[in-house]
Amino acid sequence: MPDGEMPAWMVCDGIISKMRDELLSQAVSVMHEQLEKKRISLEGRLPTFDESSSGQERDAFLLSQIVKEHKNIEKQFGEYIEHAKVGRENLARIEELQRFLLELRQIVMLSDYSKVCESWMADAERELKESSAARILARTMAKDLEKRRAVLDFTLRDKRLASEKVFSEEERKAMQEALVGS
């Protein structure tokens, strides 16, 4: 490795870390949209966060509660949709609930994807001898192929990440090579 060049495992760690952070950020963003649209309401007592606590802690707590309760929410809303009488008011309400359920699934998926990156980073950090970030990504992807492949594919296809150029050209190339090579 030439002087000043970053080791491949560090490049790979950076890629996976960015994926984790961006996916989590998107999950929180969708959650905030749903809170603003009042599709999600905060009921009951939230743990108290002191002034030094960041909004990130509150967001992390709310996100974990949504992920924890999403199956119950889907079941309840699914039953409501199934048994609702067809009428203009109910039809509008059903469409709103279906949109919410899609957003809820997106929040859960993005949260799950960010969690997949945690163990993936740990695996990549053990690949000290490999000189190619793409090979590290591909090799470590194989340890949980279905989930990690889905995360990588989603990340590469995400239009917002591409338009904001979250990943450099070299990083995107390594990600694409890993996806093809897995």
C-alpha positions, 0 to 999 in steps of 0.5 A: 500500500503506497504511503498515505493510502488508507487500508482497504478495511478502513475504506470498507468500514467507512462505506458501511458506517456511512450506509448505517448512518444514512439509513438510520437518518432516513428512518428518522426523517420518515418518522418525523414526517409521519409525526408532522402529518399526525399519522403517528402520535405520542401518547403516554409518558416518554422517558424524560431526557435532560437538557443535555440530551440530544434530540437523537436520543429521543428519536432513537427511543421513538424509532425503537418503539415504532419498530417494536410495535409495528406488527401490532399496529399493522395487525390492528390497522389491517383488521380495521381496513378489512372490516370498514364499510365502503363509503366515501369517508371510510374509503379516504380513511382506508387510503390514508391508513394504507399510506401510513402502513407503507411509511411504517414498513419503510421506517422499519426496513430502514431501521433494520437495514441500519442494524444489519450494518453494525455486525457487517462493520465488525466483520469488515474490521477483521479483514486487515490483510485484504487490499481491496475494499470491494473484496472485503465488502463481498466476502463479509457480505457472504456472512449474511448474504440475503440481508447485506445484499439487500442493504447494499442494493438499496443503498446503491439504488437510493436516488437521494444518496446518489443525488447528494453524492454521499458516497464517492465514485471510488466508494460506489465502484467498490460497492457495485463490484462487491454486489456483482462479485457476491 
